[in-house]
């Protein structure tokens, strides 16, 4: 089980971090950064990377556990894989943010404020949204908050995938040849 967790959690981590680096590079270095498009692609890549959690649990169930796995065991394995990938994602973001793009929040908040000001919201709604963005920027000055924000960006996606994986792959009795023929 441990080997499966590390292998498939590690592969998920590699896929997540590759997309993180490429995605930030595209949106950060573009002449007109598209943060929204990058976010959509980012979350899509998270789902794709976390799909390996499903493969890892299925591999364990079918090859190493006689075709049987409980919901709890499947969820535990999936959760560990998600934690490995999420922790790696956070570490890579910290390195990327602090060493390569320390002005990311300045550019991102400027983009968000421009988008808010061009919206059809009322002046009061715009002021509230701008205050929220500026508050987030202030919170992002703390490394602990950077870790928490980044973890909460990726982990919930993985948690949903872990729950779905456990629900789909749980099996209390192994498949028999007659079950396969049906």
C-alpha positions in Angstrom: 0.0 0.0 0.0 2.8 2.5 0.9 4.5 2.0 -2.4 1.3 2.7 -4.3 0.6 5.8 -2.2 4.1 7.2 -2.9 4.2 6.3 -6.5 0.8 7.6 -7.5 0.9 10.5 -5.1 4.3 11.4 -6.5 3.1 11.2 -10.1 0.2 13.4 -9.2 2.6 15.8 -7.6 4.8 16.0 -10.7 1.8 16.6 -13.0 0.5 19.3 -10.6 3.8 21.1 -10.3 4.5 21.0 -14.0 1.2 22.7 -14.8 1.8 25.2 -12.0 5.1 26.2 -13.4 3.8 26.4 -17.0 0.5 28.0 -16.1 2.1 30.7 -14.0 4.7 31.3 -16.7 2.0 31.9 -19.4 -0.2 34.1 -17.3 2.6 36.0 -15.6 4.8 36.7 -18.6 2.0 37.5 -21.1 1.4 41.0 -22.2 -2.2 40.7 -21.2 -2.3 38.1 -18.4 -5.4 35.9 -18.5 -5.7 34.9 -14.9 -9.2 33.5 -15.3 -8.2 31.2 -18.2 -5.2 30.2 -16.3 -7.4 29.3 -13.3 -9.7 27.2 -15.4 -6.8 25.3 -16.9 -5.2 25.0 -13.4 -8.3 23.4 -11.9 -8.7 21.2 -14.9 -5.1 20.1 -14.5 -5.7 19.4 -10.8 -8.6 17.0 -11.7 -6.4 15.4 -14.3 -3.5 15.0 -11.9 -5.7 13.7 -9.1 -7.2 11.1 -11.5 -4.0 9.2 -10.8 -5.3 8.8 -7.3 -8.1 6.7 -8.7 -5.6 4.7 -10.7 -3.4 4.1 -7.6 -6.3 2.8 -5.5 -7.6 0.6 -8.3 -4.1 -0.7 -8.8 -3.8 -1.6 -5.1 -7.3 -3.2 -5.0 -6.9 -5.3 -8.1 -3.2 -6.3 -8.1 -2.2 -6.4 -4.4 -5.4 -6.9 -2.4 -7.3 -9.6 -4.2 -9.8 -7.3 -5.8 -11.2 -6.1 -2.4 -10.9 -2.7 -0.7 -13.2 -1.1 1.9 -14.3 2.5 1.6 -12.1 3.4 4.5 -9.0 1.9 3.1 -9.6 3.3 -0.3 -10.3 6.8 1.1 -7.2 6.6 3.4 -5.0 5.7 0.4 -6.5 8.3 -1.8 -6.2 10.9 1.0 -2.5 10.2 1.5 -1.9 10.5 -2.3 -3.8 13.8 -2.3 -1.7 15.1 0.7 1.6 14.2 -1.0 0.5 16.0 -4.2 -0.9 19.0 -2.4 2.1 19.4 -0.1 4.4 19.2 -3.2 2.3 21.8 -4.9 2.5 24.2 -2.0 6.3 23.8 -1.7 6.8 24.4 -5.4 4.5 27.5 -5.2 6.5 28.8 -2.3 9.7 28.5 -4.2 8.3 30.0 -7.4 6.6 32.8 -5.5 9.4 33.9 -3.2 12.3 33.3 -5.6 11.0 34.0 -9.1 7.8 36.1 -9.0 7.7 38.0 -5.7 5.5 40.7 -7.3 2.8 38.2 -8.3 0.3 39.5 -5.8 0.8 43.1 -6.9 0.1 42.1 -10.5 -2.8 39.8 -9.6 -4.5 42.4 -7.4 -4.1 45.1 -10.0 -5.7 42.8 -12.5 -8.6 42.0 -10.1 -9.2 45.6 -9.2 -9.3 46.6 -12.9 -11.8 43.8 -13.6 -14.0 44.9 -10.6 -14.0 48.5 -11.7 -15.1 47.5 -15.2 -18.0 45.4 -13.9 -21.6 46.5 -13.8 -21.7 46.2 -10.0 -22.8 49.1 -7.9 -20.1 51.4 -6.4 -20.7 49.9 -3.0 -20.3 46.4 -4.3 -17.1 47.4 -6.1 -15.7 49.0 -3.0 -16.4 45.9 -1.0 -14.8 43.6 -3.6 -11.7 45.9 -3.8 -11.4 45.9 0.0 -11.6 42.1 -0.1 -8.8 41.8 -2.7 -6.6 44.3 -0.8 -7.2 42.3 2.4 -6.1 39.1 0.7 -3.0 40.9 -0.6 -2.2 42.0 3.0 -2.8 38.4 4.3 -0.5 37.1 1.5 2.4 39.0 3.1 2.6 36.3 5.8 4.3 33.0 4.7 1.8 31.0 6.8 -1.1 32.6 4.9 0.6 31.9 1.6 0.8 28.2 2.6 -2.8 28.1 3.8 -4.2 29.9 0.7 -2.2 27.6 -1.6 -3.1 24.5 0.2 -6.8 25.5 0.2 -6.5 26.1 -3.6 -5.5 22.5 -4.4 -6.6 20.2 -1.5 -10.4 20.5 -1.7 -10.2 19.3 -5.4 -8.1 16.3 -4.3 -10.5 15.6 -1.3 -13.5 15.4 -3.7 -11.5 13.1 -6.0 -10.5 11.0 -3.0 -14.2 10.6 -1.8 -15.4 9.8 -5.3 -12.5 7.3 -5.8 -13.3 5.5 -2.5 -17.0 5.4 -3.3 -16.5 4.0 -6.8 -13.7 1.5 -6.0 -14.9 0.0 -2.7 -15.6 -3.7 -3.0 -16.1 -6.1 -0.2 -16.0 -9.3 -2.2 -13.7 -10.0 -5.1 -15.2 -10.3 -8.6 -15.6 -13.9 -9.7 -15.4 -15.2 -13.2 -19.2 -15.5 -13.4 -19.4 -11.8 -12.5 -17.0 -10.9 -15.2 -19.0 -12.8 -17.8 -22.2 -11.0 -17.0 
